[in-house]
Amino acid sequence: MSEHTDKYDALIEKMGGLNRVESLIPFGTAQVKAALEKGDEHLNTLPLARWDLVCKNQYSWPVNTLAERVCLLKRAAYLIATM
């Protein structure tokens, strides 16, 4: 694992685990799997505006920046889709 994935895995746990974070992901598992199957391991083909919209809400995020929130959700989406 990399420092990046370790950081976001720990933050997901801090938020209560994948089950808690899953409801915030703005794409279904099938959409995430389809992106991954096309080689998009960072989920950059899924519209950023949808990630941003969710990350701007007043949820109690363990990180402050929008970019970090998006990374956290993308990591969670990746983990859920590859389980």
Backbone as CSV, one residue per row, in Angstrom:
resi,resn,N_x,N_y,N_z,CA_x,CA_y,CA_z,C_x,C_y,C_z
1,MET,0.840,-1.190,0.000,0.000,0.000,0.000,0.878,1.243,0.000
2,SER,0.301,2.296,-0.444,1.031,3.555,-0.489,0.631,4.433,0.693
3,GLU,1.375,5.476,0.895,1.054,6.437,1.951,-0.330,7.044,1.706
4,HIS,-0.643,7.294,0.435,-1.936,7.872,0.053,-3.087,6.941,0.458
5,THR,-3.007,5.675,0.057,-4.097,4.750,0.375,-4.182,4.494,1.878
6,ASP,-3.048,4.398,2.543,-3.062,4.210,3.999,-3.762,5.368,4.692
7,LYS,-3.484,6.587,4.242,-4.101,7.779,4.832,-5.620,7.720,4.691
8,TYR,-6.097,7.443,3.478,-7.542,7.449,3.251,-8.229,6.229,3.843
9,ASP,-7.560,5.109,3.912,-8.130,3.951,4.601,-8.353,4.277,6.079
10,ALA,-7.386,4.945,6.698,-7.518,5.334,8.106,-8.655,6.343,8.296
11,LEU,-8.785,7.273,7.358,-9.862,8.266,7.453,-11.234,7.624,7.279
12,ILE,-11.329,6.640,6.402,-12.592,5.906,6.234,-12.962,5.238,7.547
13,GLU,-11.995,4.625,8.187,-12.255,3.989,9.488,-12.677,5.035,10.525
14,LYS,-12.038,6.183,10.493,-12.371,7.258,11.430,-13.825,7.717,11.254
15,MET,-14.326,7.620,10.021,-15.707,8.019,9.729,-16.705,6.918,10.076
16,GLY,-16.229,5.767,10.494,-17.124,4.683,10.869,-17.091,3.478,9.956
17,GLY,-16.166,3.479,9.015,-16.009,2.331,8.121,-16.753,2.487,6.808
18,LEU,-16.529,1.511,5.934,-17.104,1.565,4.593,-18.628,1.610,4.606
19,ASN,-19.254,0.881,5.511,-20.720,0.875,5.552,-21.272,2.269,5.793
20,ARG,-20.603,3.034,6.595,-21.055,4.400,6.910,-20.772,5.364,5.759
21,VAL,-19.648,5.205,5.110,-19.233,6.106,4.040,-19.953,5.792,2.726
22,GLU,-20.345,4.555,2.530,-20.946,4.122,1.264,-22.129,4.988,0.841
23,SER,-22.937,5.428,1.781,-24.124,6.222,1.440,-23.767,7.604,0.875
24,LEU,-22.542,8.044,1.060,-22.102,9.349,0.548,-21.585,9.272,-0.888
25,ILE,-21.257,8.085,-1.363,-20.681,7.924,-2.695,-21.753,8.222,-3.744
26,PRO,-21.478,9.171,-4.651,-22.507,9.611,-5.589,-22.699,8.729,-6.826
27,PHE,-22.086,7.562,-6.827,-22.214,6.633,-7.950,-22.488,5.240,-7.404
28,GLY,-23.241,4.474,-8.162,-23.506,3.097,-7.774,-22.291,2.217,-7.972
29,THR,-22.306,1.084,-7.308,-21.185,0.150,-7.410,-20.972,-0.296,-8.846
30,ALA,-22.051,-0.487,-9.602,-21.913,-0.916,-11.000,-21.175,0.137,-11.826
31,GLN,-21.461,1.416,-11.574,-20.773,2.485,-12.307,-19.289,2.517,-11.958
32,VAL,-18.990,2.335,-10.694,-17.592,2.339,-10.253,-16.863,1.137,-10.849
33,LYS,-17.491,-0.035,-10.806,-16.872,-1.231,-11.386,-16.625,-1.056,-12.876
34,ALA,-17.576,-0.458,-13.582,-17.410,-0.237,-15.026,-16.208,0.664,-15.302
35,ALA,-16.052,1.713,-14.507,-14.898,2.605,-14.678,-13.601,1.853,-14.409
36,LEU,-13.585,1.055,-13.362,-12.385,0.287,-13.033,-12.051,-0.724,-14.122
37,GLU,-13.078,-1.371,-14.679,-12.854,-2.357,-15.738,-12.273,-1.716,-16.999
38,LYS,-12.532,-0.435,-17.182,-11.975,0.290,-18.338,-10.566,0.806,-18.047
39,GLY,-10.029,0.471,-16.861,-8.673,0.877,-16.517,-8.573,2.187,-15.762
40,ASP,-9.702,2.725,-15.349,-9.726,4.005,-14.636,-9.605,3.762,-13.127
41,GLU,-8.396,3.439,-12.688,-8.206,3.092,-11.270,-8.418,4.267,-10.319
42,HIS,-8.362,5.497,-10.821,-8.562,6.677,-9.976,-9.965,7.267,-10.119
43,LEU,-10.806,6.609,-10.893,-12.207,6.997,-11.087,-12.364,8.409,-11.641
44,ASN,-11.406,8.824,-12.452,-11.434,10.170,-13.028,-12.423,10.319,-14.173
45,THR,-12.945,9.211,-14.699,-13.946,9.310,-15.759,-15.346,9.545,-15.206
46,LEU,-15.509,9.380,-13.917,-16.794,9.692,-13.276,-16.805,11.187,-12.991
47,PRO,-17.867,11.887,-13.363,-17.882,13.357,-13.306,-17.500,13.957,-11.944
48,LEU,-16.480,14.793,-11.979,-15.982,15.441,-10.767,-17.056,16.285,-10.086
49,ALA,-17.926,16.897,-10.870,-18.971,17.745,-10.287,-19.854,16.971,-9.311
50,ARG,-20.097,15.704,-9.586,-20.932,14.895,-8.668,-20.185,14.577,-7.385
51,TRP,-18.894,14.297,-7.498,-18.081,14.069,-6.292,-18.071,15.349,-5.455
52,ASP,-17.811,16.471,-6.115,-17.726,17.759,-5.426,-19.022,18.112,-4.711
53,LEU,-20.146,17.880,-5.364,-21.441,18.224,-4.778,-21.644,17.526,-3.433
54,VAL,-21.348,16.250,-3.398,-21.483,15.493,-2.145,-20.493,16.003,-1.099
55,CYS,-19.299,16.322,-1.532,-18.237,16.717,-0.602,-18.409,18.131,-0.049
56,LYS,-19.309,18.888,-0.627,-19.565,20.245,-0.130,-20.625,20.265,0.962
57,ASN,-21.250,19.120,1.244,-22.312,19.111,2.251,-21.746,19.295,3.657
58,GLN,-22.604,19.450,4.596,-22.201,19.764,5.971,-21.886,18.529,6.810
59,TYR,-21.672,17.411,6.166,-21.307,16.191,6.871,-20.054,16.447,7.712
60,SER,-19.901,15.742,8.772,-18.735,15.918,9.647,-17.530,15.185,9.052
61,TRP,-16.823,15.873,8.161,-15.686,15.287,7.469,-14.433,15.323,8.348
62,PRO,-13.592,14.286,8.283,-12.345,14.290,9.056,-11.209,15.030,8.344
63,VAL,-11.499,15.586,7.180,-10.520,16.374,6.425,-11.184,17.678,5.997
64,ASN,-10.384,18.690,5.750,-10.947,20.018,5.491,-11.129,20.370,4.022
65,THR,-10.221,19.934,3.165,-10.296,20.398,1.789,-11.228,19.533,0.948
66,LEU,-11.788,20.154,-0.060,-12.668,19.454,-0.988,-11.913,18.325,-1.689
67,ALA,-10.693,18.583,-2.076,-9.877,17.572,-2.761,-9.676,16.336,-1.883
68,GLU,-9.412,16.538,-0.605,-9.218,15.403,0.305,-10.518,14.627,0.492
69,ARG,-11.625,15.333,0.542,-12.925,14.668,0.686,-13.215,13.807,-0.534
70,VAL,-12.927,14.344,-1.720,-13.128,13.577,-2.948,-12.224,12.345,-2.946
71,CYS,-10.982,12.502,-2.567,-10.058,11.362,-2.498,-10.572,10.297,-1.541
72,LEU,-11.098,10.727,-0.416,-11.634,9.797,0.567,-12.794,9.000,-0.029
73,LEU,-13.723,9.689,-0.692,-14.860,8.988,-1.283,-14.441,8.092,-2.440
74,LYS,-13.494,8.532,-3.238,-13.016,7.699,-4.336,-12.340,6.440,-3.805
75,ARG,-11.586,6.576,-2.737,-10.947,5.402,-2.135,-12.003,4.443,-1.611
76,ALA,-13.021,4.964,-0.943,-14.101,4.124,-0.428,-14.829,3.428,-1.574
77,ALA,-15.111,4.160,-2.636,-15.793,3.589,-3.792,-14.959,2.459,-4.402
78,TYR,-13.665,2.687,-4.514,-12.757,1.673,-5.043,-12.800,0.419,-4.166
79,LEU,-12.686,0.618,-2.866,-12.683,-0.547,-1.951,-13.980,-1.328,-2.033
80,ILE,-15.101,-0.633,-2.070,-16.394,-1.304,-2.127,-16.544,-2.077,-3.445
81,ALA,-16.130,-1.455,-4.534,-16.274,-2.094,-5.845,-15.343,-3.284,-6.041
82,THR,-14.277,-3.342,-5.285,-13.308,-4.435,-5.458,-13.377,-5.486,-4.353
83,MET,-14.395,-5.400,-3.537,-14.557,-6.388,-2.451,-14.972,-7.743,-2.997
